[in-house]
């Protein structure tokens, strides 16, 4: 059974930092592309960052140079280091796993990030 459990969200002041974690189980983590998405109130869910099994990364333009995605295959965990946070980064952040052999991807339950003074 695939499980993705996010943690690390919370309330932070503008300019602050947070590190999100997504602990995965129930599948071969090292073979999967992992991504972080976010959804702000009243907006569609959007891709924030992705990392391939080999470690190649891609980022949304809105967070490039502020956020860093990484993975630890020994711990079956993907991270999102978020620096220089802005109020517009406020959203629920979701972890997403996708493998070429799957008919669908899998989502975590999400973790709330609120950037406010």
Backbone torsions as a table, in degrees:
resi	resn	phi	psi	omega
1	UNK	NA	123.1	-179.5
2	UNK	-72.6	130.6	175.2
3	UNK	-134.5	136.1	175.3
4	UNK	-129.6	120.5	-176.2
5	UNK	-123.2	112.0	179.3
6	UNK	-86.5	152.6	174.3
7	UNK	-154.9	167.1	175.0
8	UNK	104.0	-4.9	178.0
9	UNK	-72.6	173.2	179.2
10	UNK	160.9	-166.7	179.3
11	UNK	-99.6	130.0	-179.8
12	UNK	-140.9	149.8	178.5
13	UNK	-78.0	155.0	175.2
14	UNK	-54.5	138.0	-176.1
15	UNK	89.4	-9.7	-178.8
16	UNK	-82.4	-176.2	-176.8
17	UNK	-132.1	152.4	171.6
18	UNK	-143.9	153.0	171.5
19	UNK	-122.9	119.0	176.2
20	UNK	-90.8	145.8	175.7
21	UNK	-125.5	148.8	174.9
22	UNK	-133.8	110.4	179.6
23	UNK	-91.7	124.7	-175.4
24	UNK	-109.2	149.0	175.8
25	UNK	-154.8	160.3	175.6
26	UNK	90.6	4.5	178.5
27	UNK	-157.0	171.0	-179.7
28	UNK	-81.4	92.5	-173.1
29	UNK	-56.1	-43.2	-173.8
30	UNK	-64.7	-15.8	-178.8
31	UNK	-95.6	-4.0	-172.2
32	UNK	-104.5	145.3	168.5
33	UNK	-78.6	132.4	179.9
34	UNK	-116.9	143.1	-177.6
35	UNK	-140.6	158.4	169.6
36	UNK	-115.8	132.1	173.5
37	UNK	-120.3	165.9	173.6
38	UNK	-143.6	154.5	177.7
39	UNK	-139.6	117.6	177.1
40	UNK	-91.6	157.4	-179.9
41	UNK	-55.1	129.4	177.7
42	UNK	77.4	4.8	-178.8
43	UNK	-121.4	162.7	177.3
44	UNK	-77.3	156.4	175.5
45	UNK	-67.9	136.2	-177.9
46	UNK	-130.9	149.7	177.3
47	UNK	-71.8	131.9	176.1
48	UNK	-100.0	-51.6	-176.9
49	UNK	-160.6	153.1	177.5
50	UNK	-138.5	155.6	178.0
51	UNK	-141.7	131.4	-177.5
52	UNK	-81.1	168.8	175.7
53	UNK	-56.9	-30.9	180.0
54	UNK	-87.0	-3.2	176.6
55	UNK	100.4	1.3	176.0
56	UNK	-70.4	140.6	-174.9
57	UNK	-121.9	156.1	171.2
58	UNK	-142.8	151.5	-174.4
59	UNK	-136.9	151.7	170.1
60	UNK	-70.3	146.1	-179.2
61	UNK	-59.2	-32.9	-174.4
62	UNK	-67.6	-20.6	-177.0
63	UNK	-120.8	0.2	-178.5
64	UNK	-57.5	139.9	-179.9
65	UNK	76.5	-2.7	176.2
66	UNK	-114.6	-33.7	-177.1
67	UNK	-110.7	149.2	176.5
68	UNK	-135.2	125.0	175.4
69	UNK	-97.2	142.2	177.7
70	UNK	-149.9	166.7	-179.9
71	UNK	-140.2	149.1	174.5
72	UNK	-124.0	99.8	-175.8
73	UNK	-67.5	-25.5	177.8
74	UNK	-69.3	-27.9	-179.2
75	UNK	-104.5	1.6	-177.1
76	UNK	51.4	46.0	-174.6
77	UNK	-136.0	139.3	173.0
78	UNK	-116.1	144.2	-175.3
79	UNK	-121.4	157.3	170.3
80	UNK	-135.9	106.0	175.7
81	UNK	-86.4	121.8	-176.2
82	UNK	-117.7	117.0	179.1
83	UNK	-116.0	164.3	177.9
84	UNK	48.8	48.9	-175.6
85	UNK	-65.5	145.1	-178.9
86	UNK	-120.4	157.2	177.4
87	UNK	-54.7	-33.3	-179.9
88	UNK	-71.9	-5.8	173.5
89	UNK	-83.2	-6.3	179.1
90	UNK	-60.9	124.6	-176.8
91	UNK	-177.8	170.6	165.7
92	UNK	-89.0	128.6	-178.2
93	UNK	-103.8	130.9	-175.9
94	UNK	-119.0	142.1	172.0
95	UNK	-92.7	143.2	-176.8
96	UNK	-138.5	133.2	179.3
97	UNK	-117.8	137.8	-179.3
98	UNK	-145.3	131.9	176.3
99	UNK	-124.1	144.9	-179.2
100	UNK	-57.1	-27.9	-177.6
101	UNK	-84.7	-1.7	-177.3
102	UNK	-94.9	149.7	174.6
103	UNK	-81.5	-17.9	179.3
104	UNK	-150.3	162.0	173.6
105	UNK	-92.0	177.8	-178.9
106	UNK	-128.8	143.1	-178.3
107	UNK	-113.2	147.7	167.0
108	UNK	-81.6	-178.6	-176.0
109	UNK	-84.4	-14.5	178.3
110	UNK	95.1	153.6	175.5
111	UNK	-137.2	135.1	-174.8
112	UNK	-81.6	131.8	172.1
113	UNK	-119.9	123.3	178.9
114	UNK	-123.8	122.4	179.9
115	UNK	-110.5	110.7	-174.7
116	UNK	-159.9	147.7	175.7
117	UNK	-93.0	NA	NA
